[in-house]
Each structure stands twice: as structure tokens, then as C-alpha cells.
Amino acid sequence: MELWPSIAYDKSTMRFPDHRTLSVLLTGLLVALVSILAYSARRILLLFVFAIFFAYLINPVVKFLQRHSLFFRNLRGPAVVEVYLAFLIVIAALGYGFAPGLARRTVKLVDEVPALLDGLSTGKIATDLGGKYGWTDEQEVRLKLFLLRHRDNIQDLVKVVDRYISHAAEVLACLLLIPVLAIFFLRDGEHIADAFTRIVFPEKSRVTVRAVTAELHNMLTEYIRAQSILCGLSFAFYSTVMLILRFPHALALSAVGGILEFIPAAGWMTTAALIIGVGVINHSHWVLMISLLFIWRITQNYVTYPRIMGRQLELHPLAAIFAVLVGAEVGGIVGIYLAVPMTAALRVVWQTYAVPKPAVGETQQPTTKSADPSRLAQAATS
């Protein structure tokens, strides 16, 4: 008599780890390894991201020359070379015309910044401003006491400025590397995207991936167009206000402000510092300019930016504001810059993979070309 009933063991069910568990573990390990590598190389990856944005910025000019070039029509590579040569000629002409005077004024500004900061920390600037604008003794004392109470903050500001100046060479090298990397994306962008799709994704999902790539391409094009509109609005505001207030070098400062609008947070801060610094040195209406810059920044951040970005990227203005605030909290300046395009990209991917597709019988036109992913993929590679 057997005390224990016989149990038939199935070796396939008792094996540990089984195939499914091992696959999940290896997938999790691979994702963790890729995340660690991406975080370690985050600065290099950001350079490539900004190079892609720069390529999208000048891509319309390249396409125009590719269609209308007198010597190399319908050739992509020579069109890219022509665009870069034109930019170099424009930069050289501007440097020849403005560099000597700008260099002298920059040296003068750098020499006067320590005295200005010292006057802020000691409160001496209150006496200078009072004598210039005819303030009363009570107004001078109030400003002097305010500056003395925030003396530590002003001294911390000096340290921050010194730190940024010490890293200026590294930042300049990175900025010069971005257009160089953009050449490869402009010339071989479609081939790079196709090769990446073939390497990473299996054959059965490549049609859908190419359709998503086409949507992301359209989204990035609209994003750069929206950024260009915002830069144009900033240039119009700066030039109008500074010409009315008779600021020196109004158009040059406006052009710099419009270009720096592409850089979130740090761009407009640098523009404001330049404008206010020039106003203080030349005794222009810099106090009024501070108020106008503050009003414009509020308008730009909470009115024009979310509306223009939301309309171009099909995002609600509230979603654009939320994305910018979250990006600032998570990634600082870089997070602000990447928040809106990443949100729009997630919307594209979500609508492709997560939103259920309507059945063929539920659609009114089941045979339309826009519903066929293969046609979208062909449009992306054409």
C-alpha cells in the first residue's frame, strides 16, 4: 500500500526559469542597460538632438535650392553645400561690418561689469541713479537699503556669472559642432532613418514604424515652424520698443534676441541682460525697458507660446503649458526645450499603438489612402 499517491511530474512545467520568465528578465536587463548608457552619454545625445532640430530649421532652404539651383538642380548634397556657403558669407559680412565696433563695446561692457556689480552690492548705484534722475533722498535710501538687504544674493550672482564665463569656451565648441552634425542629417536623413528601422524593428512591424516616422517628421517640421514664428515675434517686439526708446544698436540687439529665442530660458535671459546692460552703460531708458521686457516675457510664455505651439502641433494650450512646467522641473533648460516636441511625439505614438482602430465596417470610407499605413510609409520615404 502506497502512503503517498503517485504524482506525474511534467518536466516542461517544473523547469526554472522557463522561456517566458527568462525573456522578461533579459528584456528588463536590456532596457536598464540602455537607460544607463543613455544617461551616461546624455550630453552627446543632446548634441545630436539639437543637430536634428537645426537640420529641420534649414531644411526648407535646402529644398528650395534643390528645386531651383542654377548649377545642381535636384541634387541634395550640393544644395546643402550651397546653403552652408551662403550662411558663411552672411556671417562673414556681418562680422566685417559689426565685429570691430561690437568688440570694442563688449570690452567696455566687461570692464564696467565689476564696477556695476560692486555698486549694486554696496548700494552706491542708488546715489548715481538718484543724481541722474532727480530722485529724492528718501527714494535713494529705500533703494540703497533694498540692495544692502540682498547683498548676499548679488554676490552669489557674481559667482554664477563667473562660472558661466568659465564654461563659455565649452559651450561655444558644442554650438559649433551642432551645424557640422546637421550636415549628415540633411544629406542622408532618410537613409539613416530607414537603416535604423531595419536594424531595430522586425520586418512585420516596419510598415507601421515608417508610418509613425512620417507623422513624427511632420510634427517636427511644424514645431520648427512654430519656433520660427516665435522668434519673429520677439524680433518685432525688441526692434519696435528699442527704436521707440532710441536704444543704441537696436536692430543688432533685436536680431540677437530673435535668434536666442530658440534657446529656452537662457536665451531670453541673455537677451534681457544684454539690452539692460547696454541701456545702463548708455544711460538709456533701461528702467522702463525692464518693465516692458517683463510684460513681454509673461505674454510670450503664457499666451503666444502655448497657442502657437498648440495650434501647430495639435496640442491644447494647457497641455503645452503643463509640458513646459514639467520639463523645467525635471530637466531644467533642456527639459523646457524638449518638453513640447516630446509631448507631441508621445501623442503620435499613443494614437498609433494605443488608440483602437475602427473596424472596416464602421468607417464610411474604408479604402481611403490616408488609412493605409503602407501608403504613409511610401510617403515618408519618397
KEKE-3310 file (N, C-alpha, C; in steps of 0.2 Angstrom, whole numbers, plus 5000, padded with zeros to 4 digits):
npx = (5004:5003:5009:5008:5000:5004:5012:5012:5025:5028:5041:5042:5034:5040:5052:5064:5073:5058:5055:5048:5049:5063:5064:5057:5066:5078:5074:5071:5083:5090:5084:5087:5100:5102:5096:5105:5116:5112:5109:5122:5128:5122:5124:5131:5120:5111:5117:5116:5102:5099:5106:5098:5086:5092:5094:5081:5078:5084:5081:5070:5076:5086:5078:5072:5083:5087:5077:5078:5090:5104:5115:5116:5103:5090:5099:5104:5115:5124:5115:5115:5128:5128:5119:5126:5137:5132:5127:5139:5145:5136:5138:5151:5150:5142:5151:5162:5156:5150:5158:5171:5166:5157:5166:5174:5164:5160:5171:5172:5160:5163:5173:5166:5157:5161:5162:5149:5142:5149:5144:5130:5131:5136:5127:5130:5125:5113:5114:5120:5110:5100:5105:5106:5092:5085:5080:5072:5079:5074:5069:5082:5087:5079:5081:5094:5094:5087:5095:5106:5101:5099:5112:5120:5114:5117:5130:5131:5126:5136:5146:5139:5139:5153:5156:5148:5155:5167:5164:5161:5169:5168:5154:5153:5161:5152:5141:5146:5148:5136:5130:5139:5136:5123:5124:5125:5113:5105:5109:5109:5097:5085:5090:5097:5086:5079:5089:5090:5077:5077:5087:5082:5069:5057:5053:5039:5033:5038:5032:5022:5030:5037:5026:5023:5035:5034:5024:5030:5040:5032:5027:5039:5043:5032:5034:5047:5043:5034:5043:5050:5041:5039:5051:5052:5042:5047:5058:5052:5046:5057:5064:5054:5051:5064:5068:5059:5062:5074:5086:5103:5111:5099:5093:5103:5104:5091:5090:5099:5092:5080:5086:5091:5080:5077:5083:5078:5073:5087:5090:5081:5085:5098:5097:5089:5098:5109:5102:5098:5110:5117:5108:5110:5124:5124:5115:5102:5083:5082:5076:5062:5063:5065:5053:5045:5051:5048:5034:5032:5038:5030:5018:5023:5026:5014:5004:5006:5016:5010:4998:5003:5011:5003:4993:5001:5006:4995:4991:4983:4983:4984:4990:5002:5007:5008:5017:5029:5031:5033:5044:5053:5054:5059:5070:5077:5084:5086:5075:5064:5066:5064:5052:5039:5040:5043:5031:5022:5027:5024:5010:5008:5013:5005:4992:4994:4998:4991:4977:4962:4959:4946:4934:4933:4920:4914:4919:4916:4923:4932:4942:4951:4966:4973:4971:4979:4993:5004:5004:5007:5020:5026:5025:5033:5046:5047)
npy = (4994:5011:5025:5038:5046:5043:5055:5062:5070:5084:5088:5099:5109:5111:5116:5129:5144:5147:5148:5160:5168:5170:5177:5189:5194:5196:5205:5216:5218:5222:5234:5242:5243:5250:5262:5266:5268:5278:5288:5291:5295:5307:5320:5320:5314:5324:5334:5328:5328:5342:5345:5338:5346:5358:5354:5352:5366:5373:5365:5368:5379:5371:5363:5372:5377:5365:5363:5374:5377:5384:5377:5364:5357:5347:5339:5334:5334:5344:5355:5357:5360:5373:5380:5381:5388:5400:5404:5405:5416:5426:5427:5431:5443:5451:5450:5457:5470:5473:5468:5475:5487:5481:5472:5482:5488:5477:5474:5486:5484:5473:5477:5487:5479:5473:5485:5489:5479:5479:5492:5488:5479:5487:5497:5509:5513:5517:5531:5536:5534:5542:5555:5556:5555:5563:5559:5559:5561:5551:5541:5537:5532:5521:5512:5510:5503:5492:5486:5483:5474:5463:5459:5448:5439:5446:5445:5431:5431:5436:5426:5416:5421:5422:5408:5404:5411:5405:5392:5396:5393:5380:5378:5386:5378:5367:5372:5376:5363:5358:5363:5356:5342:5342:5342:5329:5324:5332:5328:5314:5310:5302:5290:5286:5285:5275:5264:5263:5259:5246:5239:5240:5236:5222:5214:5213:5224:5235:5243:5250:5257:5265:5273:5279:5286:5295:5303:5309:5316:5326:5332:5337:5346:5355:5360:5367:5376:5383:5388:5397:5406:5412:5417:5427:5435:5440:5447:5457:5463:5467:5476:5486:5492:5496:5505:5515:5519:5524:5516:5512:5503:5495:5487:5477:5471:5467:5457:5448:5445:5439:5427:5421:5417:5404:5397:5390:5399:5402:5409:5420:5426:5430:5439:5449:5453:5458:5469:5477:5479:5487:5498:5503:5507:5516:5525:5525:5522:5512:5507:5508:5499:5487:5484:5483:5472:5462:5462:5457:5445:5438:5438:5431:5418:5413:5416:5418:5408:5395:5395:5396:5385:5375:5375:5372:5360:5352:5352:5355:5372:5372:5360:5362:5372:5364:5354:5362:5367:5355:5350:5359:5357:5344:5343:5355:5369:5362:5352:5361:5365:5353:5348:5351:5346:5332:5329:5330:5320:5309:5309:5306:5293:5287:5288:5280:5267:5264:5269:5262:5255:5259:5247:5240:5240:5250:5262:5275:5277:5265:5262:5273:5282:5288:5280:5269:5261:5257:5266:5278:5275:5274:5288:5293:5289:5294)
npz = (5000:4995:5003:4999:4986:4969:4959:4944:4936:4926:4916:4908:4914:4927:4925:4929:4926:4916:4898:4895:4907:4907:4896:4899:4910:4903:4894:4903:4909:4897:4894:4906:4905:4892:4896:4906:4899:4890:4899:4903:4892:4889:4886:4874:4866:4867:4859:4847:4846:4846:4834:4825:4826:4821:4808:4803:4804:4794:4783:4774:4766:4760:4752:4744:4736:4731:4722:4714:4710:4701:4696:4702:4701:4708:4716:4731:4740:4735:4736:4750:4753:4746:4754:4766:4762:4759:4771:4778:4771:4774:4788:4788:4782:4791:4802:4797:4796:4809:4819:4823:4830:4839:4846:4853:4861:4868:4876:4883:4890:4898:4906:4913:4920:4933:4941:4941:4947:4959:4963:4965:4975:4986:4986:4981:4968:4970:4974:4962:4952:4958:4957:4943:4939:4947:4959:4976:4992:5001:4992:4987:4998:5001:4990:4992:5004:5001:4992:5000:5009:5001:4998:4999:4990:4978:4977:4976:4963:4956:4957:4950:4937:4934:4934:4923:4913:4913:4908:4895:4883:4882:4879:4867:4859:4858:4852:4839:4834:4832:4819:4811:4813:4809:4795:4790:4794:4785:4773:4772:4779:4777:4773:4785:4794:4788:4789:4803:4806:4800:4807:4821:4822:4819:4803:4801:4808:4802:4792:4799:4808:4799:4795:4807:4809:4798:4802:4814:4808:4801:4812:4819:4809:4809:4822:4822:4813:4821:4831:4824:4821:4833:4836:4826:4831:4843:4838:4831:4842:4851:4842:4839:4851:4856:4846:4847:4860:4857:4859:4858:4844:4841:4831:4829:4842:4843:4833:4838:4850:4844:4838:4849:4855:4852:4861:4876:4891:4895:4884:4882:4894:4893:4882:4889:4898:4890:4884:4894:4900:4890:4890:4903:4902:4892:4897:4894:4893:4903:4914:4911:4901:4907:4913:4902:4896:4905:4905:4891:4892:4900:4892:4881:4887:4892:4883:4869:4866:4871:4863:4849:4848:4852:4842:4830:4833:4836:4850:4865:4872:4886:4888:4883:4891:4903:4899:4897:4910:4918:4911:4914:4928:4928:4919:4918:4909:4897:4898:4897:4883:4876:4880:4874:4860:4864:4870:4860:4851:4859:4859:4845:4844:4854:4848:4837:4842:4854:4854:4849:4833:4821:4816:4799:4794:4801:4797:4786:4774:4769:4761:4759:4755:4766:4776:4775:4781:4773:4763:4769:4774:4761:4757:4767:4763:4751)
capx = (5000:5007:5006:5008:4998:5009:5011:5016:5029:5029:5047:5042:5031:5044:5059:5065:5067:5056:5057:5044:5052:5070:5064:5056:5072:5083:5071:5071:5090:5092:5081:5090:5107:5101:5094:5111:5121:5109:5110:5129:5130:5116:5127:5132:5114:5108:5120:5113:5095:5099:5108:5092:5082:5095:5093:5074:5077:5087:5079:5066:5080:5089:5073:5071:5089:5087:5072:5079:5098:5106:5120:5115:5096:5088:5104:5103:5121:5126:5111:5117:5134:5126:5116:5131:5142:5128:5127:5146:5146:5132:5141:5157:5149:5140:5156:5166:5153:5149:5163:5175:5163:5154:5171:5175:5159:5160:5177:5170:5155:5166:5177:5162:5153:5163:5161:5142:5141:5151:5139:5124:5132:5137:5121:5132:5122:5107:5116:5121:5104:5096:5108:5104:5085:5082:5076:5073:5084:5070:5070:5088:5088:5075:5084:5101:5093:5085:5101:5110:5097:5100:5119:5122:5111:5120:5137:5130:5125:5143:5149:5136:5142:5160:5155:5146:5160:5172:5162:5159:5173:5165:5148:5154:5163:5146:5137:5149:5148:5129:5129:5143:5132:5117:5125:5124:5105:5102:5111:5107:5092:5080:5094:5098:5080:5077:5093:5088:5071:5079:5091:5079:5062:5056:5050:5032:5031:5042:5027:5019:5035:5038:5020:5024:5041:5032:5020:5035:5043:5028:5027:5045:5043:5028:5037:5052:5040:5031:5048:5052:5036:5040:5057:5050:5038:5052:5062:5047:5045:5063:5066:5050:5052:5071:5068:5055:5066:5081:5092:5109:5111:5093:5092:5108:5101:5084:5092:5102:5086:5076:5090:5092:5073:5077:5086:5073:5075:5094:5090:5078:5088:5104:5094:5087:5105:5112:5098:5098:5117:5118:5104:5113:5130:5122:5110:5095:5078:5083:5071:5056:5064:5064:5046:5042:5053:5044:5027:5033:5040:5024:5014:5026:5026:5008:4999:5008:5019:5006:4994:5006:5014:4997:4990:5005:5007:4988:4991:4979:4987:4985:4994:5009:5010:5009:5023:5034:5032:5035:5050:5058:5055:5063:5077:5079:5083:5085:5068:5060:5066:5062:5045:5033:5041:5042:5024:5019:5029:5021:5004:5008:5014:4999:4987:4996:4998:4986:4970:4960:4957:4939:4933:4932:4913:4912:4922:4912:4927:4937:4948:4954:4973:4976:4970:4983:5000:5009:5005:5010:5027:5029:5025:5039:5052:5048)
capy = (5000:5017:5031:5045:5045:5044:5061:5063:5076:5086:5092:5106:5114:5112:5119:5136:5148:5145:5153:5167:5172:5172:5183:5195:5196:5198:5212:5221:5220:5226:5241:5245:5244:5255:5268:5268:5271:5284:5293:5292:5299:5312:5326:5318:5313:5331:5337:5325:5330:5349:5344:5336:5352:5363:5352:5354:5373:5375:5360:5372:5382:5366:5360:5377:5377:5359:5363:5380:5379:5385:5373:5357:5356:5340:5336:5335:5336:5351:5360:5358:5364:5380:5383:5382:5393:5406:5406:5408:5423:5431:5428:5435:5450:5454:5451:5463:5476:5474:5465:5479:5491:5476:5470:5487:5489:5471:5475:5491:5481:5468:5481:5490:5475:5473:5491:5489:5474:5482:5497:5485:5476:5492:5502:5516:5514:5521:5538:5538:5534:5547:5561:5556:5555:5568:5556:5562:5557:5546:5536:5534:5527:5515:5508:5508:5498:5486:5482:5480:5468:5457:5459:5441:5437:5449:5442:5425:5432:5437:5419:5412:5424:5419:5401:5403:5413:5400:5387:5399:5390:5373:5379:5388:5372:5362:5376:5375:5356:5356:5363:5351:5336:5343:5341:5322:5323:5335:5324:5306:5309:5297:5283:5285:5283:5268:5259:5262:5255:5239:5236:5239:5233:5216:5215:5213:5230:5241:5247:5254:5261:5270:5277:5284:5291:5300:5308:5312:5321:5331:5335:5341:5352:5360:5363:5371:5382:5387:5391:5402:5412:5415:5421:5433:5440:5443:5452:5463:5467:5471:5481:5491:5495:5499:5510:5520:5522:5526:5512:5511:5496:5492:5481:5472:5468:5463:5451:5443:5442:5434:5421:5417:5414:5397:5394:5392:5402:5405:5413:5427:5430:5433:5445:5454:5455:5462:5475:5481:5482:5492:5503:5506:5510:5522:5530:5525:5521:5505:5505:5507:5493:5481:5483:5481:5465:5458:5461:5453:5438:5435:5437:5426:5412:5411:5417:5416:5401:5389:5395:5394:5378:5370:5375:5369:5353:5350:5351:5361:5377:5370:5354:5364:5375:5359:5351:5366:5367:5348:5349:5364:5354:5338:5343:5362:5372:5356:5350:5366:5365:5346:5346:5351:5341:5326:5328:5329:5314:5304:5309:5302:5286:5284:5287:5274:5260:5263:5270:5256:5257:5257:5242:5242:5241:5256:5268:5277:5276:5260:5261:5279:5281:5290:5274:5263:5263:5256:5272:5283:5273:5276:5295:5295:5288:5297)
capz = (5000:4995:5008:4995:4979:4964:4955:4937:4935:4919:4916:4905:4919:4933:4923:4931:4924:4909:4892:4896:4913:4905:4891:4903:4914:4899:4892:4908:4909:4891:4895:4911:4902:4888:4900:4910:4893:4888:4904:4904:4886:4888:4883:4867:4863:4866:4854:4841:4846:4843:4827:4821:4826:4816:4801:4802:4803:4787:4778:4769:4762:4756:4747:4739:4732:4727:4716:4709:4709:4694:4694:4704:4702:4710:4719:4738:4743:4733:4739:4757:4752:4744:4760:4771:4760:4759:4778:4780:4768:4778:4794:4787:4780:4797:4806:4795:4797:4815:4824:4826:4835:4844:4851:4857:4866:4873:4881:4888:4895:4903:4911:4918:4924:4940:4945:4941:4952:4966:4965:4967:4982:4991:4986:4978:4962:4971:4973:4955:4949:4961:4954:4936:4938:4951:4965:4982:4997:5003:4987:4986:5004:5000:4985:4995:5009:4997:4989:5006:5012:4996:4996:4998:4983:4972:4977:4973:4956:4953:4956:4944:4931:4933:4932:4916:4908:4913:4903:4888:4878:4880:4876:4860:4855:4857:4847:4833:4832:4830:4812:4807:4813:4805:4788:4789:4794:4779:4767:4772:4784:4775:4774:4792:4797:4786:4792:4810:4806:4798:4812:4827:4822:4815:4797:4801:4810:4799:4789:4804:4811:4794:4796:4813:4807:4794:4807:4818:4803:4800:4819:4820:4804:4812:4829:4820:4810:4827:4834:4819:4821:4840:4835:4823:4835:4848:4835:4830:4849:4853:4837:4839:4858:4856:4841:4850:4866:4855:4861:4853:4841:4842:4826:4831:4848:4841:4829:4843:4854:4840:4837:4856:4857:4851:4867:4881:4897:4895:4878:4884:4900:4890:4878:4893:4901:4885:4882:4901:4901:4885:4892:4909:4900:4888:4901:4891:4897:4905:4919:4908:4897:4912:4914:4895:4895:4910:4902:4885:4894:4903:4886:4877:4890:4894:4878:4862:4865:4871:4857:4843:4848:4852:4835:4825:4835:4838:4857:4869:4876:4893:4888:4881:4897:4908:4897:4899:4918:4920:4908:4918:4934:4928:4916:4918:4902:4892:4898:4894:4876:4873:4883:4869:4855:4866:4871:4853:4849:4863:4856:4839:4846:4858:4843:4833:4845:4860:4852:4845:4826:4820:4811:4792:4793:4805:4793:4780:4768:4772:4756:4758:4755:4772:4782:4773:4783:4768:4759:4773:4773:4755:4758:4771:4760:4744)
cpx = (5004:5004:5005:5005:5004:5007:5015:5019:5030:5036:5047:5039:5035:5051:5059:5072:5065:5057:5054:5048:5059:5069:5062:5062:5077:5081:5072:5079:5093:5090:5085:5097:5107:5100:5101:5116:5118:5110:5118:5131:5125:5118:5128:5125:5110:5111:5117:5106:5095:5102:5102:5087:5085:5094:5086:5074:5079:5085:5074:5070:5084:5084:5072:5077:5089:5083:5074:5086:5099:5111:5119:5107:5095:5093:5104:5110:5124:5122:5113:5123:5133:5123:5121:5136:5138:5128:5134:5147:5142:5135:5147:5156:5146:5146:5161:5163:5152:5154:5168:5172:5160:5160:5173:5170:5158:5165:5175:5164:5158:5170:5172:5157:5155:5161:5153:5140:5143:5146:5132:5125:5133:5131:5123:5128:5116:5108:5117:5115:5100:5099:5106:5097:5082:5078:5077:5077:5080:5070:5076:5090:5085:5078:5091:5099:5091:5091:5106:5107:5099:5108:5122:5120:5115:5127:5137:5129:5132:5147:5146:5139:5149:5160:5153:5151:5166:5171:5160:5163:5170:5158:5148:5156:5157:5142:5140:5149:5141:5128:5133:5139:5126:5118:5124:5116:5102:5103:5108:5102:5088:5084:5095:5092:5078:5082:5092:5082:5073:5082:5087:5073:5061:5053:5043:5029:5034:5037:5024:5024:5037:5032:5021:5030:5039:5028:5025:5038:5039:5027:5033:5045:5038:5031:5043:5049:5037:5037:5051:5047:5037:5046:5056:5046:5042:5056:5058:5046:5051:5064:5061:5051:5059:5071:5064:5059:5073:5087:5097:5109:5105:5092:5097:5106:5095:5086:5095:5096:5082:5080:5090:5085:5072:5079:5081:5076:5082:5094:5087:5082:5095:5102:5093:5094:5108:5109:5099:5105:5119:5114:5108:5120:5129:5117:5104:5090:5077:5078:5064:5057:5063:5057:5043:5044:5049:5037:5027:5034:5034:5019:5017:5025:5019:5002:5001:5011:5014:5001:4997:5008:5008:4993:4994:5006:5001:4988:4987:4984:4989:4990:5001:5011:5012:5016:5029:5036:5035:5043:5055:5059:5060:5070:5079:5078:5082:5078:5063:5060:5063:5055:5040:5034:5040:5035:5020:5020:5025:5013:5003:5009:5008:4994:4988:4995:4993:4979:4968:4958:4950:4939:4932:4925:4910:4914:4917:4916:4933:4943:4951:4962:4976:4975:4975:4990:5005:5010:5008:5018:5030:5030:5031:5045:5053:5051)
cpy = (5006:5022:5037:5043:5047:5051:5061:5069:5078:5091:5098:5111:5115:5115:5127:5138:5146:5150:5160:5171:5174:5177:5189:5198:5199:5205:5217:5223:5224:5233:5245:5247:5250:5262:5271:5271:5277:5290:5295:5296:5304:5318:5325:5317:5320:5335:5334:5327:5337:5349:5343:5342:5357:5361:5353:5362:5375:5370:5364:5376:5377:5364:5365:5377:5370:5359:5369:5382:5380:5380:5366:5356:5348:5336:5338:5338:5343:5357:5362:5362:5371:5383:5385:5388:5400:5409:5409:5415:5428:5433:5432:5442:5454:5455:5457:5469:5478:5472:5470:5483:5487:5474:5476:5488:5483:5472:5480:5488:5477:5472:5485:5486:5474:5479:5492:5485:5476:5488:5494:5482:5481:5497:5509:5518:5518:5529:5540:5539:5540:5554:5561:5558:5560:5565:5560:5558:5551:5540:5533:5530:5521:5510:5505:5502:5491:5482:5480:5474:5462:5457:5452:5438:5440:5446:5435:5425:5433:5430:5415:5415:5422:5412:5400:5406:5408:5394:5390:5395:5383:5374:5381:5382:5367:5366:5375:5368:5354:5357:5358:5344:5336:5342:5334:5321:5326:5331:5317:5305:5303:5290:5281:5282:5276:5263:5258:5258:5247:5236:5235:5235:5227:5218:5216:5220:5236:5245:5252:5259:5266:5275:5282:5288:5296:5305:5312:5317:5327:5335:5340:5347:5357:5364:5368:5378:5387:5391:5397:5408:5415:5419:5427:5438:5443:5448:5458:5467:5471:5477:5487:5495:5499:5505:5516:5523:5524:5523:5512:5504:5492:5486:5476:5468:5464:5457:5446:5440:5437:5427:5417:5415:5407:5393:5395:5395:5406:5410:5420:5430:5433:5439:5450:5457:5460:5469:5480:5484:5487:5498:5507:5510:5516:5527:5530:5523:5514:5503:5504:5500:5487:5479:5480:5474:5460:5457:5456:5446:5434:5433:5431:5419:5409:5412:5415:5410:5395:5389:5393:5387:5373:5370:5371:5362:5349:5348:5357:5365:5375:5364:5356:5368:5369:5355:5355:5366:5360:5347:5353:5360:5348:5339:5350:5365:5367:5353:5354:5365:5358:5344:5346:5346:5334:5324:5326:5322:5308:5304:5305:5295:5283:5283:5281:5267:5259:5264:5265:5259:5255:5251:5244:5243:5247:5262:5269:5276:5272:5260:5268:5278:5283:5285:5269:5265:5262:5263:5278:5282:5275:5284:5297:5294:5291:5304)
cpz = (5000:4999:5004:4988:4974:4960:4949:4936:4928:4920:4913:4909:4925:4931:4925:4929:4917:4904:4893:4901:4911:4900:4894:4907:4909:4895:4897:4909:4903:4892:4900:4908:4897:4891:4903:4904:4891:4893:4904:4898:4884:4885:4875:4863:4862:4860:4847:4840:4843:4836:4822:4820:4821:4809:4799:4800:4796:4781:4772:4764:4757:4751:4742:4734:4728:4721:4711:4708:4702:4691:4696:4706:4703:4713:4726:4741:4741:4735:4746:4757:4751:4750:4765:4769:4760:4767:4780:4777:4772:4784:4793:4785:4786:4802:4804:4796:4804:4821:4827:4832:4841:4849:4855:4863:4871:4878:4886:4893:4900:4908:4916:4922:4932:4944:4946:4947:4959:4968:4968:4974:4988:4991:4983:4972:4963:4971:4966:4951:4952:4958:4947:4935:4942:4957:4971:4987:5000:4998:4986:4992:5004:4996:4988:5000:5006:4995:4994:5009:5007:4994:4995:4991:4977:4972:4974:4965:4952:4952:4951:4938:4929:4931:4925:4911:4908:4908:4896:4883:4876:4877:4869:4856:4853:4851:4840:4830:4830:4823:4808:4807:4809:4797:4786:4789:4788:4773:4766:4778:4783:4775:4781:4795:4795:4788:4799:4810:4805:4804:4819:4827:4817:4808:4797:4804:4807:4795:4794:4807:4806:4794:4802:4812:4803:4798:4811:4814:4802:4807:4820:4815:4807:4819:4827:4817:4816:4830:4830:4820:4828:4840:4831:4827:4840:4844:4833:4837:4851:4848:4838:4846:4858:4851:4844:4856:4864:4858:4856:4851:4842:4837:4828:4837:4847:4837:4834:4848:4850:4839:4844:4858:4856:4857:4873:4887:4897:4889:4880:4890:4897:4886:4883:4897:4896:4884:4889:4902:4896:4887:4898:4907:4896:4891:4897:4895:4899:4910:4916:4903:4901:4912:4907:4894:4899:4907:4895:4887:4896:4897:4882:4880:4891:4889:4871:4861:4866:4865:4851:4843:4848:4845:4830:4827:4837:4846:4860:4872:4883:4893:4887:4887:4902:4906:4899:4906:4920:4917:4912:4925:4934:4925:4915:4911:4897:4892:4896:4886:4873:4876:4878:4864:4857:4868:4865:4850:4853:4861:4850:4840:4849:4853:4839:4836:4851:4858:4847:4838:4825:4815:4804:4791:4796:4801:4787:4773:4769:4767:4755:4759:4762:4777:4780:4776:4778:4764:4763:4773:4767:4754:4762:4768:4753:4745)
residu = (MET:GLU:LEU:TRP:PRO:SER:ILE:ALA:TYR:ASP:LYS:SER:THR:MET:ARG:PHE:PRO:ASP:HIS:ARG:THR:LEU:SER:VAL:LEU:LEU:THR:GLY:LEU:LEU:VAL:ALA:LEU:VAL:SER:ILE:LEU:ALA:TYR:SER:ALA:ARG:ARG:ILE:LEU:LEU:LEU:PHE:VAL:PHE:ALA:ILE:PHE:PHE:ALA:TYR:LEU:ILE:ASN:PRO:VAL:VAL:LYS:PHE:LEU:GLN:ARG:HIS:SER:LEU:PHE:PHE:ARG:ASN:LEU:ARG:GLY:PRO:ALA:VAL:VAL:GLU:VAL:TYR:LEU:ALA:PHE:LEU:ILE:VAL:ILE:ALA:ALA:LEU:GLY:TYR:GLY:PHE:ALA:PRO:GLY:LEU:ALA:ARG:ARG:THR:VAL:LYS:LEU:VAL:ASP:GLU:VAL:PRO:ALA:LEU:LEU:ASP:GLY:LEU:SER:THR:GLY:LYS:ILE:ALA:THR:ASP:LEU:GLY:GLY:LYS:TYR:GLY:TRP:THR:ASP:GLU:GLN:GLU:VAL:ARG:LEU:LYS:LEU:PHE:LEU:LEU:ARG:HIS:ARG:ASP:ASN:ILE:GLN:ASP:LEU:VAL:LYS:VAL:VAL:ASP:ARG:TYR:ILE:SER:HIS:ALA:ALA:GLU:VAL:LEU:ALA:CYS:LEU:LEU:LEU:ILE:PRO:VAL:LEU:ALA:ILE:PHE:PHE:LEU:ARG:ASP:GLY:GLU:HIS:ILE:ALA:ASP:ALA:PHE:THR:ARG:ILE:VAL:PHE:PRO:GLU:LYS:SER:ARG:VAL:THR:VAL:ARG:ALA:VAL:THR:ALA:GLU:LEU:HIS:ASN:MET:LEU:THR:GLU:TYR:ILE:ARG:ALA:GLN:SER:ILE:LEU:CYS:GLY:LEU:SER:PHE:ALA:PHE:TYR:SER:THR:VAL:MET:LEU:ILE:LEU:ARG:PHE:PRO:HIS:ALA:LEU:ALA:LEU:SER:ALA:VAL:GLY:GLY:ILE:LEU:GLU:PHE:ILE:PRO:ALA:ALA:GLY:TRP:MET:THR:THR:ALA:ALA:LEU:ILE:ILE:GLY:VAL:GLY:VAL:ILE:ASN:HIS:SER:HIS:TRP:VAL:LEU:MET:ILE:SER:LEU:LEU:PHE:ILE:TRP:ARG:ILE:THR:GLN:ASN:TYR:VAL:THR:TYR:PRO:ARG:ILE:MET:GLY:ARG:GLN:LEU:GLU:LEU:HIS:PRO:LEU:ALA:ALA:ILE:PHE:ALA:VAL:LEU:VAL:GLY:ALA:GLU:VAL:GLY:GLY:ILE:VAL:GLY:ILE:TYR:LEU:ALA:VAL:PRO:MET:THR:ALA:ALA:LEU:ARG:VAL:VAL:TRP:GLN:THR:TYR:ALA:VAL:PRO:LYS:PRO:ALA:VAL:GLY:GLU:THR:GLN:GLN:PRO:THR:THR:LYS:SER:ALA:ASP:PRO:SER:ARG:LEU:ALA:GLN:ALA:ALA:THR:SER)
# end
